[in-house]
Amino acid sequence: MIEPTQTAAGGQQPPAVPNPPKNRRRPVMMAAGIVGAGLGLAGLLLPAPYVIETPGPSFNTIGAVDSRTLIEIPGEKTYPTSGNLDLTTVYMSGGPRNPVRLFEVAAAWLDPRQTVAPEELVYPPGVTGEEIQNQNAEAMTSSQETSVAAALAHLGVKFDQRMTVVGFADNAAAEGLLKMDDVVATVNGKPITGIEVLRAELNAGHGKPVELGVVRDGKRLDVEVTPKANDDGEFQLGVLLGTDFDFPYDVKIQLDNVGGPSAGLMFALGIVDKLTPGEMTGGKHFAGTGTIDAEGKVGPIGGIVQKMDGARDQGATVFLAPAGNCGEVAGHVPDGMQVVKVENLDGAVKAVERIGSGSTAGLPSCG
């Protein structure tokens, strides 16, 4: 029997209505749970604006890939090599080319061998998958050319290079004075053998006008330009310069389906090893990464933690890391691996030769 309850005014309330039987509530709760689970699963399958980096394969620059010698120098005397000078790679998932799902991002966050980053930090807004592919292919071609230049310069082999105007920055100092496809041959009478020569001369003048020797449509002319300082206090012409090389050697680098500029250092080391007597590695397994310019300067790259992990998986015991990446390397070095900090090709060659001969002490590291 259900007893009436008292109201605040002292009257009576009607009898309370009993709860529905449990067997009527259960189907409703089960249906709500199924709907909620379905919505959660659908959410996990939605594209997520993130990029995931995972360790990729390594390729021995003094070896072969798919039965093809990776670096060939036909018509020139080369020497036997041994061991490995591996270039390293990273698998990139996400972005305009291959979007990732939310459940993949969640799994990557839990995996210490993977890195997750917001898409906008990796790719410019509005870029297409085709544009990314083309940019990576162009960067790989450029890195191969500069690696040949750096290797030959290290060996003292002379070659020609031309700096050509390929674009202008906003409010460029040289806009209206230089034109597209102009060859910038000299600065204040000095031959421009590389971009560093031009930069040094511009900064030495502290903003004073410089005289450029330019070849336009086959004719030589002199152009006076007053450089402008950027936010870092460096003086610039405000032009984008491309480099055309004329090498005495035909160096063939045969590697498909790998893009980007980060293999430059290891390509250069492979070329040096092939063109010099003796086995530079001493049979040891090296790996590394880094961009390189024609003067041999090594620059930082992305995904270095994954590259170290991938290299160790494939047997590398020494990793050559750009000095600019040392902050990311510290605390992430795989067990059993020595990391050597490199700033330029000369230093990298010396490090490989020392370790190859059995000496590992005193080499610069990333901490």
N, C-alpha and C positions, 0 to 999 in steps of 0.2 A: 504494500500500500504506500502511495506517495503522499506525504504530509504537506499541507500548505505552509508557506513561509511568510513571516511578518514583513510588511513594508515599513519604510521610515515613518509613515504617518500612522502606523498602528493598524492599517487595514490588512487584507489578505491578497496575495497574488494567486493567479490561477495555477493549477498544478504544472510543474515543469514537464517538458516533453522529453521523453527518454532518448538517448543517443541511438543512432541506427545500429543494427547488429553489425558485428565485425565482419561477417562474411559479405556484407554489402559495401563496406569501405575498401576492402582489399583490392578488388578489380580497379577501382578508381585510382588508388595509390600506385598500383602496378602500371597502369596506363600512363600516369604522370611521370613515373620513373623512366619508362621506355622512351617517352617523348623527350625528356630531359637528356637521357643518354644519347639519343639520336642527334639532338641539337649540338651536344658537346662533341660528338664524333664528326659531325659536319663542319664544326668550327676548326677542328684539328686538320681537316683536309683542305681548308682554304689557303690560298697563297699568302705568304708572309713576306713583308718588306725587309728581309735580312739576307745576308750572304754568309755562307759557311765555308771555312777553309779546312781541308783535311790533307794529311801527307800524301804526296804523289810519288811517282816512280823517279828513279835516278838514271842517268845515262852517262856512260864512261866516254869522255871526249877523246881518249887515246885508244878507244876500243871500237866495237862495231855495234850497230843496231839493225836488227832484222837482216843480218848477213852483209850489211853495207858498212864500210869503214866510215866512222862519223866525220873525221877530218881527213881530207886528201889534199896533197899538194903536188899535183902531177908536174913532171918535168924538173923537179927540184930534188936535191939529195936530202933524204930524211933518214932518221936513225931509229933503231929498235926502242920500244918503250915497254914498260911493265907496270903492274899495279893498276890503280884507278885514279882518275881525276874526274869525279862525277859531278855533273851539273844536276841540280835538284829542282823539283817542281812541287806545285801545290794544286790539288783539285779545288776549283772554285764552283760552288753550287749557289744558285740564287741570282737575282738580278734579271735584266731584260731577256737574257738568252735562255735561262732555265730556272724559273721561279721555284722556290722551295715551299713546302707545306709547313704549317705550324707544328705538327707533330715531329717533323724533322729538325726544326729549330730547337724544340724542347729536348730532343735526344742529344743534339750537339752540345747544348749547354751543360749536360751531365757528363760529357766525355772530355777528359782533360787533354786529349790529343786533337781536339777540334776547337776552332775559334769562330765565334759568332759576332758579326758586326752589322749595324744598320746599313741598309742598301745605299742610302744617300751619302755615306762616308766613303763608299767605294766607287760608285758610278755617278757621273754628272746627271742632273735631272734631264729627262727627255731623251737620253741616249738610247739607241736601238741595239738589239742583239747583233745585227749586221755591222753596225758601226764599231762595236766593241771587237768583233772578230777581225775587222780590217785594221783597227788600231794595234791589236796584238801582233798581227802578222807584220805590220810595218815596223813595230818596235823590235821584233825578232830580227828582221833584215838589217835594221840599223845597228843592233848590238853585234851582229856578225861582222859588219864592216868595221866598226870601231875596235872590235877585238883583234882583227887582223892588223889594223893600224897600230894598236898598242903593242902587239907582239913584235911586229917588225921594228918599231921604234926602240923597243927594249933590246933587240938584237943588233941595232945599229944599221938596219937596212933602210936606205933612202926610198922615199916614194913621194908622189905629188898629191896635193889636195887643194881643192878650191872651195871657198866660202861663197855661197850663192844666196841672194835675198829670196826668201820664200814667203814672207809675210811681214806685217807691221803691227806693232802694239798700238793701243789707243794713245793719241797725242805723242806719237813718236817724234824724237828729235830729228830723225832723218826723213820724215815723211815729206814728199814733194821734192826731195833732193836725190834720194835713191829710188830706183824702180824695181819692180819684180824682175827676177832673173839676172839682175846685175851681179857680176862677179867682183867681190871686194878683195883686191889683190894685195894692197899695201896700206899701212897706216903710218903717217908721218915718215914715209920713205922706207919703212921696215916691211919686208915680206911677211904676209900673214900665213905662217905655216900651221897654225892651229888657233882655235878660239881663245886660248890663254894668252897668245901674243896680243890679240886685239884688246882683251880685257885689261891686261897690264898697262897698255899704252893709254887707254881711256882713263884709268884711275890715276896714272902718274901725272896726268895733266890737270887733275882736280877741277874739271869742268871747262877747261880752255878748249877752243876749237881745235879739231884735228883734221888733217888733210888725208882723204882716202883716195887711193889709186883704184879706179873702177874700170872694168871692161864691160862695155854695153854694146850689144850688137856687133861685136868684133872690134870695136874701137876703144882706145884707151883715153880716159879723161880723169881729171882731178876734181874732187868734190869736197868742199869744206863743210863740216858739220860740228855744231856745238852740242856735246852730249848732255844729258840730263841725269841728275842723281835719283836713284830709286829710294824706297823707304829704308833700305839698309845702308844708304850712303855710297853705293857703288854707282859709277857713271856708265850710262848705256846709250846706245844709238836708238833703241826702241824698235829694232828690226829682228825678225826671225831669220836665222841663217842656217841653211842646209849645207852639208859637206859632201863633196864628190871626191872620191879617192881614185888614184891611178897607181895600182900596185904592180911591182915587178913580178910578183908571184900570183898564180891563179889558185887561190885557196878555196876549196869546196867544202862546205859544211852541210852534211846531209842528215837532217833531222826533221821529221814531219810531225804535225799535230801538236806542236809546242809553240806557244807564243809568249810575247813579252820581252823585256830587255834584261832580265835578271841573270841570264846565262853568260853575259859578256866576259866576266872574270875567268870562268872555267874554260870557255872557248880559247881565250888568250893563252892560258897556261898549257892547254893541249897543243896549240900551235908552237909555242916555245919548246916544249918537250920534244916534239917531232923534228924540229929544225936544229937541235943541239945534240952533240955527242953525249952518250951516257944516259942512264935511266934515272931521270930526275926523282921519281918517287921511291926508288930503292925497293920496288915491289909492294909498297904499302898502299892501303886503301884510303885515299883522300876524297872528300866531297866539299862542296862549297857553293857560294852564290854571290851575286853582286853585279851591279851595272859597271860598265867601264867606258871611259872616253878615250879619244885618240892619244891623249897624253899619258894614259895608264892609270888615271885616278879611279878608285873603286868607290861606288856609291851604294847607299842603302836600298833595301828592297822590302817587299811585304811577305808575310807568311813564314818568317824565318824559324819560328818554333816548330811548325809542321815540317819544314824542310830538314831540320836537324833530326826529328823523329824518323822521317822517311829514310834519311841517309843511314841512320843507325840500324834500322830494320834491314837494310841491304848490305850491311857489313862494314860501313865506314868507321874508322877509329879516329880520324882527324877531320875537323870541319873548319873551313876558312870562312870567317864571317866579316862582313864590312864593319869598319869601326863605327859607322853611323847606326848600326843595329845593336850595339852592345847593351843598351838599356833593356832591350827585349830579351836578349840572350840570358842575362844573369838570372839564375834560379831555375832555368829550364833546360839545362844541358843534360842530355841522356847519359845514363850510367855507361862508363867505359869509353866515353868520347872526350877527346881533347879539342877545345875550340881555340883557334888562333885568330887574333884580330889583325885585319889587313887594311891598309889605307891606299895602297897602289900596287901595280903589277910587280915592280921591283921587289917590294917587301914580300909579296906572295911567293915569288920564285925562290927567294932566299929561304923562306920558311919551309917550303916543300923540300928543297935540297938539304936543309939541315936535318929535318925529321927523317928524310929518306936515307941519310947517312948514319942515322942512329942517335942523333942529338936532339933532345926535346926540351932541355932546360933553357930558361931565359927568354923564351919567345913571348911576345905580347899576347895577352888574353883579354877576355871581356869580364874578368873578375870571377 
